[in-house]
Amino acid sequence: MSHVASKGLQRSMFGYFRQILTYKCDWYGKKLILADRQYPSTQRCSKCGHSKSGDDKITLQGNETHRTKHNEYVCYSCGAVLERDENAVANLLALI
């Protein structure tokens, strides 16, 4: 399978997962809340709300300008040092 076909398969599987999740939420009377695709959950500080942009953003390789790892979030506004995934979860929970 080529990388183009596998990428399409991966996208369709996420669509299928969302369809099943929607069905299960309806079945159990729960509300499914979806964040916008462009919501910067990993780039926004969950403490002060500062959003990183440009060269300050964290990539999968981290941030070479500020010498941070990809799994840590350092806010350049308030100085908070957080685990990147925990910061993203806190931002998504605040979205509710």
VODO-170720 format. One record per residue (C-alpha): x, y, z; residue number from 1. Coordinates in steps of 0.5 Angstrom, whole numbers, plus 2048, in hexadecimal, padded with zeros to 3 digits. Last residue first. Layout:
REM residues N
<fidren><xx>X</xx><yy>Y</yy><zz>Z</zz><nr>NUM</nr></fidren>
...
This chain:
REM residues 96
<fidren><xx>7DF</xx><yy>82D</yy><zz>837</zz><nr>96</nr></fidren>
<fidren><xx>7E5</xx><yy>831</yy><zz>835</zz><nr>95</nr></fidren>
<fidren><xx>7E8</xx><yy>831</yy><zz>83B</zz><nr>94</nr></fidren>
<fidren><xx>7E9</xx><yy>829</yy><zz>83B</zz><nr>93</nr></fidren>
<fidren><xx>7EC</xx><yy>82A</yy><zz>834</zz><nr>92</nr></fidren>
<fidren><xx>7F1</xx><yy>82F</yy><zz>837</zz><nr>91</nr></fidren>
<fidren><xx>7F3</xx><yy>82B</yy><zz>83D</zz><nr>90</nr></fidren>
<fidren><xx>7F4</xx><yy>825</yy><zz>839</zz><nr>89</nr></fidren>
<fidren><xx>7F9</xx><yy>829</yy><zz>835</zz><nr>88</nr></fidren>
<fidren><xx>7FD</xx><yy>82B</yy><zz>83B</zz><nr>87</nr></fidren>
<fidren><xx>7FD</xx><yy>823</yy><zz>83D</zz><nr>86</nr></fidren>
<fidren><xx>7FF</xx><yy>821</yy><zz>836</zz><nr>85</nr></fidren>
<fidren><xx>805</xx><yy>826</yy><zz>836</zz><nr>84</nr></fidren>
<fidren><xx>807</xx><yy>825</yy><zz>83D</zz><nr>83</nr></fidren>
<fidren><xx>808</xx><yy>82C</yy><zz>841</zz><nr>82</nr></fidren>
<fidren><xx>80D</xx><yy>831</yy><zz>842</zz><nr>81</nr></fidren>
<fidren><xx>809</xx><yy>838</yy><zz>844</zz><nr>80</nr></fidren>
<fidren><xx>80D</xx><yy>83E</yy><zz>843</zz><nr>79</nr></fidren>
<fidren><xx>807</xx><yy>843</yy><zz>842</zz><nr>78</nr></fidren>
<fidren><xx>809</xx><yy>846</yy><zz>83B</zz><nr>77</nr></fidren>
<fidren><xx>80E</xx><yy>841</yy><zz>838</zz><nr>76</nr></fidren>
<fidren><xx>80A</xx><yy>83B</yy><zz>83A</zz><nr>75</nr></fidren>
<fidren><xx>80E</xx><yy>835</yy><zz>83A</zz><nr>74</nr></fidren>
<fidren><xx>80A</xx><yy>82E</yy><zz>837</zz><nr>73</nr></fidren>
<fidren><xx>80E</xx><yy>828</yy><zz>838</zz><nr>72</nr></fidren>
<fidren><xx>80D</xx><yy>822</yy><zz>833</zz><nr>71</nr></fidren>
<fidren><xx>811</xx><yy>825</yy><zz>82D</zz><nr>70</nr></fidren>
<fidren><xx>817</xx><yy>827</yy><zz>831</zz><nr>69</nr></fidren>
<fidren><xx>819</xx><yy>82E</yy><zz>832</zz><nr>68</nr></fidren>
<fidren><xx>81F</xx><yy>831</yy><zz>82F</zz><nr>67</nr></fidren>
<fidren><xx>81C</xx><yy>838</yy><zz>82F</zz><nr>66</nr></fidren>
<fidren><xx>81E</xx><yy>839</yy><zz>827</zz><nr>65</nr></fidren>
<fidren><xx>81E</xx><yy>831</yy><zz>826</zz><nr>64</nr></fidren>
<fidren><xx>817</xx><yy>831</yy><zz>828</zz><nr>63</nr></fidren>
<fidren><xx>815</xx><yy>829</yy><zz>829</zz><nr>62</nr></fidren>
<fidren><xx>816</xx><yy>824</yy><zz>823</zz><nr>61</nr></fidren>
<fidren><xx>80F</xx><yy>823</yy><zz>823</zz><nr>60</nr></fidren>
<fidren><xx>80D</xx><yy>82A</yy><zz>822</zz><nr>59</nr></fidren>
<fidren><xx>80D</xx><yy>82F</yy><zz>828</zz><nr>58</nr></fidren>
<fidren><xx>80B</xx><yy>837</yy><zz>825</zz><nr>57</nr></fidren>
<fidren><xx>80F</xx><yy>83C</yy><zz>828</zz><nr>56</nr></fidren>
<fidren><xx>812</xx><yy>83E</yy><zz>821</zz><nr>55</nr></fidren>
<fidren><xx>80B</xx><yy>840</yy><zz>81E</zz><nr>54</nr></fidren>
<fidren><xx>806</xx><yy>840</yy><zz>823</zz><nr>53</nr></fidren>
<fidren><xx>805</xx><yy>83E</yy><zz>82A</zz><nr>52</nr></fidren>
<fidren><xx>7FE</xx><yy>83F</yy><zz>82E</zz><nr>51</nr></fidren>
<fidren><xx>7FE</xx><yy>842</yy><zz>835</zz><nr>50</nr></fidren>
<fidren><xx>7F8</xx><yy>840</yy><zz>839</zz><nr>49</nr></fidren>
<fidren><xx>7FA</xx><yy>841</yy><zz>840</zz><nr>48</nr></fidren>
<fidren><xx>7FA</xx><yy>83A</yy><zz>843</zz><nr>47</nr></fidren>
<fidren><xx>7F8</xx><yy>835</yy><zz>83D</zz><nr>46</nr></fidren>
<fidren><xx>7FE</xx><yy>838</yy><zz>839</zz><nr>45</nr></fidren>
<fidren><xx>7FC</xx><yy>838</yy><zz>831</zz><nr>44</nr></fidren>
<fidren><xx>800</xx><yy>834</yy><zz>82C</zz><nr>43</nr></fidren>
<fidren><xx>7FE</xx><yy>82D</yy><zz>82D</zz><nr>42</nr></fidren>
<fidren><xx>7F6</xx><yy>82E</yy><zz>82D</zz><nr>41</nr></fidren>
<fidren><xx>7F7</xx><yy>833</yy><zz>827</zz><nr>40</nr></fidren>
<fidren><xx>7F0</xx><yy>832</yy><zz>825</zz><nr>39</nr></fidren>
<fidren><xx>7F1</xx><yy>831</yy><zz>81D</zz><nr>38</nr></fidren>
<fidren><xx>7ED</xx><yy>82B</yy><zz>81C</zz><nr>37</nr></fidren>
<fidren><xx>7E7</xx><yy>82E</yy><zz>821</zz><nr>36</nr></fidren>
<fidren><xx>7E6</xx><yy>82A</yy><zz>827</zz><nr>35</nr></fidren>
<fidren><xx>7E0</xx><yy>825</yy><zz>827</zz><nr>34</nr></fidren>
<fidren><xx>7DB</xx><yy>824</yy><zz>82D</zz><nr>33</nr></fidren>
<fidren><xx>7D7</xx><yy>81E</yy><zz>82D</zz><nr>32</nr></fidren>
<fidren><xx>7D1</xx><yy>81E</yy><zz>832</zz><nr>31</nr></fidren>
<fidren><xx>7CF</xx><yy>818</yy><zz>835</zz><nr>30</nr></fidren>
<fidren><xx>7C9</xx><yy>814</yy><zz>835</zz><nr>29</nr></fidren>
<fidren><xx>7CB</xx><yy>80D</yy><zz>835</zz><nr>28</nr></fidren>
<fidren><xx>7C9</xx><yy>80B</yy><zz>82E</zz><nr>27</nr></fidren>
<fidren><xx>7CB</xx><yy>812</yy><zz>82B</zz><nr>26</nr></fidren>
<fidren><xx>7D2</xx><yy>812</yy><zz>82E</zz><nr>25</nr></fidren>
<fidren><xx>7D3</xx><yy>80B</yy><zz>82B</zz><nr>24</nr></fidren>
<fidren><xx>7D1</xx><yy>80E</yy><zz>824</zz><nr>23</nr></fidren>
<fidren><xx>7D5</xx><yy>814</yy><zz>824</zz><nr>22</nr></fidren>
<fidren><xx>7DB</xx><yy>80F</yy><zz>826</zz><nr>21</nr></fidren>
<fidren><xx>7DA</xx><yy>80A</yy><zz>821</zz><nr>20</nr></fidren>
<fidren><xx>7D9</xx><yy>810</yy><zz>81C</zz><nr>19</nr></fidren>
<fidren><xx>7E0</xx><yy>813</yy><zz>81F</zz><nr>18</nr></fidren>
<fidren><xx>7E3</xx><yy>80D</yy><zz>81E</zz><nr>17</nr></fidren>
<fidren><xx>7E1</xx><yy>80C</yy><zz>817</zz><nr>16</nr></fidren>
<fidren><xx>7E4</xx><yy>813</yy><zz>815</zz><nr>15</nr></fidren>
<fidren><xx>7EA</xx><yy>811</yy><zz>818</zz><nr>14</nr></fidren>
<fidren><xx>7EA</xx><yy>80B</yy><zz>814</zz><nr>13</nr></fidren>
<fidren><xx>7E9</xx><yy>80F</yy><zz>80E</zz><nr>12</nr></fidren>
<fidren><xx>7EF</xx><yy>813</yy><zz>80F</zz><nr>11</nr></fidren>
<fidren><xx>7F4</xx><yy>80D</yy><zz>811</zz><nr>10</nr></fidren>
<fidren><xx>7F1</xx><yy>80A</yy><zz>80A</zz><nr>9</nr></fidren>
<fidren><xx>7F3</xx><yy>810</yy><zz>806</zz><nr>8</nr></fidren>
<fidren><xx>7FA</xx><yy>810</yy><zz>809</zz><nr>7</nr></fidren>
<fidren><xx>7FB</xx><yy>809</yy><zz>808</zz><nr>6</nr></fidren>
<fidren><xx>7F9</xx><yy>80A</yy><zz>800</zz><nr>5</nr></fidren>
<fidren><xx>7FE</xx><yy>810</yy><zz>800</zz><nr>4</nr></fidren>
<fidren><xx>804</xx><yy>80C</yy><zz>803</zz><nr>3</nr></fidren>
<fidren><xx>803</xx><yy>807</yy><zz>7FE</zz><nr>2</nr></fidren>
<fidren><xx>800</xx><yy>800</yy><zz>800</zz><nr>1</nr></fidren>
